Amino acid sequence: MPSDVVRVVYRKYDGSAHRDYPARRLAEDDMGTWLGVTAGTPSVYHGRPSVEQIPFVLLVPHAAWWTGMFNPEPRTSEVYCDIATPARWEGDTVHLIDLDLDVVRRRATGVVELRDEDEFADHGARFGYPEDLITEARAAAAWLFLALGDGTEPFATAYRKWLALVV
């Protein structure tokens, strides 16, 4: 039986720490595992201790090259998707490799943005991203760019019931 608490560990491709925090397992469905993080949750960001100021819900898909972070106000990003390797679960810890690219939908305008292409190119050259990883990451970013703008679930309304549990 899985625990109610999941440790979320993001690293960069070279193995360096990126994000690390505990989350509450909310549900698992055909979209993936829904995790909730409340305000005040201790975390680590780029190797430094931090505290989450705004709650959020994280969707870890079963076998996709992204994760979805769903945010309440006052955060300006309603949905923030990290392009990442598919999740690798070890017990109650989920491991992800953040691949720098992000796809974001802005709350006020609904505008969808592809972010950090320069960081993706820089890290790809520095860390030696394999071609298949580059292809998968770009395909995930392209799919998310469309999905965040066209009403595809879970980006339209499916996340709202989970976000209500952590706000």
MOCORSUL-V970419 format. One line per field, one symbol per residue. phi: phi as a letter, one per 20 degrees, with the letter a starting at -180 (. if undefined). burial: b if it has 16 or more other ideal C-beta (glycine too) atoms within 10 Angstrom, else e. A space follows every 50 residues. Layout:
phi: ???
burial: ???
//
This chain:
phi: .fffddedcdcegenffccbbebefeacbfeqdecdcegnffbcclndgb cfecfbddddffbceacdddcefegfefccdefbfgfdecmddddcdfdn fcccdfffdmfdcecmfffffffgffemgfgfffffffffffffgfffdd nfeeeecgfffffffde
burial: eeeeebebbbbebeeeebbbbebbebeeeebbbbbbbeeebebeeeeeee ebeebbbbbbbeebbbbbbbbbeeeebbbbbbbbbbbeeeeeebebbbbb bbbbbebeeeebebbbeeebeebbeebebeeebeebbbebbebbbebbee eeebbeeebeebbeebe
//
